[in-house]
């Protein structure tokens, strides 16, 4: 005989099942971050009637592209327990390289040269860190200074405005009403997620970040997968500056300034550990959206740019503190 829905035992069993499901969901960091993003979106929509308009939503997605691309590379680096402070200056330098090459070679080749230059700089950083054992913070700080200096030298301390007009199609072309740069960002995150989740290389990156010596003892190629994230980070910095240049058709040696701070903040907000071995590409994407929503909402509310840094920093610290307390409570 089937149990009645009014039977106390049935109700208790159903209630217990619901509690277990909710507990498992709250133990997923990504679920908690999505909930935080929703709460933030609701709060900003109440503070500004323009926040949830279709135009502003597309604006948020557009603003997420550059930070989102750089944050993918930063995620790979942080998962191995490293840090890359050079992404902003590498972006600025490769942007100048692109601006210098664009007038004299086909545009696709100019972009390829810039991306390979970024990957090459990342390779140098990765070798110095992984092979020679130098501190990632110090190496990438040095590369940051060198990159910014070379950007000024190569550009002649001026912006380059010789970018072919057709380059703007990378940003302003739409597919089914969705801008091409937003589609590229979605494809990049899907590819990065698949790599980290389903490939041997992705598992090795997590293993290197969790315990490098144990990974080496297990016969894994620790050296290669300690260098690879810096190569990816450098290359994606060049890709990000390419989209930024496509928007304004100009390359400036100051471009990319402080990108490393936004990228690191987005990755950490997304739940990655700065000690390595923990984090996800989905969490990074949510972290990017949270960062962009905060900045966008402050602009809509007319908050002075001089106060925005303090407001964003305070919100980030508060979000991380709440997440840390919740993580301890749910056991993750």
C-alpha positions in Angstrom: 0.0 0.0 0.0 1.4 3.4 -1.0 2.4 5.8 1.8 0.1 8.8 2.2 1.5 12.2 1.7 0.0 13.2 5.0 1.8 10.4 6.8 4.3 11.9 9.3 7.0 9.3 8.4 6.7 10.2 4.7 6.9 13.9 5.5 10.0 13.4 7.7 11.7 11.2 5.0 10.9 13.9 2.3 12.1 16.6 4.5 15.4 14.7 5.2 15.9 14.2 1.5 15.4 17.9 0.8 17.9 18.8 3.5 20.5 16.4 2.1 20.1 17.8 -1.4 20.4 21.4 -0.1 23.5 20.5 1.9 25.2 18.9 -1.1 24.3 22.0 -3.2 25.7 24.4 -0.7 28.9 22.4 -0.5 29.5 23.2 -4.1 31.5 26.4 -4.2 30.2 27.3 -7.7 26.6 27.2 -6.4 27.4 29.5 -3.6 29.1 32.0 -6.0 26.1 31.9 -8.3 23.9 32.7 -5.4 26.1 35.6 -4.5 26.0 36.9 -8.1 22.2 36.7 -8.1 22.0 38.5 -4.8 24.3 41.2 -6.1 22.3 41.6 -9.3 19.1 41.9 -7.4 20.6 44.5 -5.1 22.0 46.6 -7.9 18.7 46.4 -9.9 17.0 47.9 -6.8 19.6 50.6 -6.5 19.5 51.5 -10.3 16.5 50.9 -12.6 18.9 50.7 -15.6 20.9 47.8 -14.3 18.7 44.9 -15.6 17.9 46.5 -19.0 18.9 44.5 -22.0 21.3 47.2 -23.2 23.1 47.2 -19.8 23.3 43.4 -19.7 25.0 43.4 -23.1 27.2 46.1 -21.8 28.2 44.0 -18.8 29.0 41.0 -21.1 31.1 43.3 -23.3 33.0 44.6 -20.3 33.6 41.1 -19.1 35.6 40.1 -22.2 39.0 41.5 -21.6 39.1 40.7 -17.8 37.6 37.3 -18.5 40.3 36.4 -21.1 43.1 37.4 -18.8 41.5 35.6 -15.9 41.5 32.3 -17.7 45.3 32.4 -18.0 45.6 33.5 -14.4 43.4 30.6 -13.3 45.9 28.1 -14.8 48.8 29.9 -13.1 47.1 30.0 -9.7 46.0 26.4 -9.9 49.7 25.4 -9.9 50.4 27.6 -6.9 52.0 30.4 -8.9 51.1 34.0 -9.6 51.5 36.2 -12.7 51.9 39.9 -12.0 53.1 40.6 -15.5 49.8 40.1 -17.5 49.0 43.8 -17.7 52.4 44.9 -18.9 52.6 41.9 -21.3 49.3 43.0 -22.7 50.6 46.6 -23.1 53.8 45.4 -24.8 52.1 42.9 -27.2 49.5 45.6 -28.0 52.3 47.9 -29.2 53.9 45.0 -31.1 50.5 44.5 -32.8 50.2 48.2 -33.5 53.7 48.3 -35.1 53.1 45.2 -37.2 49.5 45.9 -38.4 50.3 48.5 -41.1 52.9 46.4 -42.8 51.7 42.8 -42.6 48.2 41.1 -43.0 46.1 41.7 -39.9 45.8 37.9 -39.0 49.6 37.7 -39.1 50.1 40.8 -36.9 47.7 39.3 -34.3 49.6 36.0 -34.5 52.9 37.7 -33.9 51.5 39.5 -30.9 50.0 36.3 -29.4 53.3 34.4 -30.0 55.2 37.3 -28.4 53.0 37.0 -25.3 53.5 33.2 -25.2 57.2 33.7 -25.5 57.3 36.1 -22.6 55.3 33.6 -20.6 57.7 30.9 -21.6 60.6 32.9 -20.2 58.8 33.5 -17.0 57.8 29.9 -16.7 61.3 28.6 -17.3 62.8 31.0 -14.7 60.2 29.9 -12.1 59.9 26.2 -12.8 63.4 25.2 -14.0 65.6 27.6 -12.1 63.3 27.7 -9.0 63.0 31.5 -8.8 60.0 32.9 -6.9 57.0 33.5 -9.2 56.2 36.8 -7.4 59.7 38.2 -8.0 60.0 37.0 -11.6 56.7 38.2 -12.8 57.2 41.5 -11.0 60.5 41.9 -12.9 58.8 41.0 -16.2 56.0 43.5 -15.4 58.6 46.3 -15.1 60.5 45.2 -18.2 57.3 44.8 -20.3 56.0 48.3 -19.4 59.4 49.8 -20.1 59.7 48.2 -23.6 56.2 49.2 -24.4 57.2 52.9 -24.0 60.4 52.4 -25.9 58.9 50.5 -28.9 56.0 53.0 -29.1 58.1 56.1 -28.8 56.0 57.1 -25.8 52.9 57.7 -27.9 49.8 55.9 -28.9 49.7 54.1 -32.2 46.7 54.9 -34.3 47.6 53.0 -37.5 45.3 50.1 -36.7 43.3 48.8 -39.8 39.6 49.8 -39.5 38.5 46.2 -40.3 39.9 45.1 -37.0 36.8 46.5 -35.3 34.8 43.7 -36.8 36.3 41.4 -34.0 34.1 43.4 -31.5 31.3 44.9 -33.4 30.2 41.9 -35.5 27.2 40.0 -34.1 26.1 36.4 -34.5 22.4 36.0 -33.8 22.5 39.3 -31.9 25.4 38.3 -29.7 28.7 40.2 -30.2 31.6 38.2 -31.6 33.8 39.0 -28.6 31.3 37.7 -26.1 31.0 34.5 -28.2 34.7 34.2 -28.2 34.8 34.5 -24.4 32.1 31.8 -24.0 34.1 29.5 -26.4 37.3 30.1 -24.5 35.8 29.3 -21.1 34.2 26.2 -22.5 37.5 25.0 -23.9 39.4 25.8 -20.7 36.7 24.0 -18.6 36.9 20.9 -20.8 40.7 20.9 -20.6 40.9 21.2 -16.9 38.0 18.8 -16.3 38.5 16.0 -18.8 42.1 15.9 -19.9 45.2 14.4 -18.4 47.0 17.7 -18.6 44.2 19.4 -16.6 44.5 16.8 -13.8 48.2 17.2 -13.7 47.9 20.9 -13.3 45.7 20.3 -10.2 48.1 17.7 -9.0 51.1 20.1 -9.3 49.3 22.7 -7.4 48.1 20.3 -4.6 51.5 18.6 -4.0 54.3 19.1 -6.5 56.6 16.6 -4.9 54.0 13.9 -4.8 53.2 14.6 -8.5 56.9 14.3 -9.3 57.1 11.1 -7.4 54.1 9.7 -9.3 56.1 10.2 -12.6 54.1 13.2 -13.8 55.8 15.8 -16.0 55.9 18.5 -13.4 58.3 20.8 -15.2 56.2 21.0 -18.4 52.9 21.6 -16.6 54.5 24.2 -14.3 55.7 26.2 -17.4 52.6 25.7 -19.5 50.3 28.0 -17.4 52.6 31.0 -17.8 52.7 30.4 -21.6 48.9 30.3 -21.7 48.7 33.4 -19.5 51.1 35.4 -21.7 49.3 34.3 -24.9 45.9 35.2 -23.5 47.1 38.6 -22.3 47.9 39.3 -26.0 44.5 38.0 -27.1 42.8 40.3 -24.5 44.7 43.4 -25.7 43.8 42.5 -29.3 40.1 42.8 -28.4 40.7 46.0 -26.5 42.6 47.6 -29.4 39.8 46.4 -31.8 37.3 48.6 -29.8 39.3 51.9 -30.0 41.6 51.2 -33.0 44.5 52.5 -31.1 47.4 50.9 -29.2 48.8 52.8 -26.2 51.8 51.8 -24.0 49.6 52.4 -20.9 47.0 49.8 -22.0 46.7 46.8 -19.7 47.5 48.9 -16.6 46.4 47.0 -13.4 44.8 44.1 -15.3 46.7 41.7 -13.1 44.7 43.0 -10.0 41.3 42.5 -11.7 42.3 39.0 -12.9 43.7 37.9 -9.6 40.7 39.3 -7.8 38.2 37.5 -10.2 40.0 34.2 -9.8 40.2 34.4 -6.0 36.5 35.6 -5.7 35.7 32.5 -7.9 37.0 30.3 -5.1 40.6 29.5 -6.2 43.2 29.0 -3.6 46.4 31.1 -3.9 48.3 28.1 -2.6 47.2 26.1 -5.6 45.3 22.9 -6.3 41.8 24.3 -5.8 39.6 26.3 -8.1 37.6 26.0 -11.3 37.1 27.8 -14.5 33.4 28.2 -13.8 34.2 29.9 -10.5 36.5 32.2 -12.4 33.8 33.2 -14.8 31.4 33.9 -11.9 34.2 36.0 -10.3 34.6 38.0 -13.5 30.9 38.7 -13.7 30.8 39.7 -10.0 33.7 42.1 -10.5 32.2 43.7 -13.7 28.7 43.9 -12.1 30.1 45.8 -9.1 32.0 48.3 -11.3 29.0 48.7 -13.7 26.6 49.2 -10.8 28.8 51.9 -9.2 29.0 53.7 -12.5 25.2 53.6 -13.0 24.7 55.0 -9.5 27.1 57.8 -10.2 29.8 56.9 -7.6 32.9 58.9 -8.1 35.8 56.9 -9.8 38.0 58.0 -6.8 35.7 56.1 -4.4 35.0 53.1 -6.7 38.4 51.5 -5.8 37.6 51.6 -2.1 34.0 50.3 -2.7 35.1 47.5 -4.9 38.0 46.5 -2.6 35.7 46.5 0.4 33.0 44.4 -1.3 35.6 41.9 -2.5 37.1 41.5 1.0 33.6 41.2 2.5 32.6 38.5 -0.1 35.8 36.5 0.6 35.3 36.8 4.3 31.7 35.5 4.1 32.8 32.7 1.7 35.6 31.7 4.1 33.1 31.5 7.0 30.6 29.5 4.9 33.3 27.2 3.6 34.4 26.3 7.1 30.8 25.6 8.1 30.0 23.3 5.2 33.4 21.7 5.3 35.0 23.0 2.2 
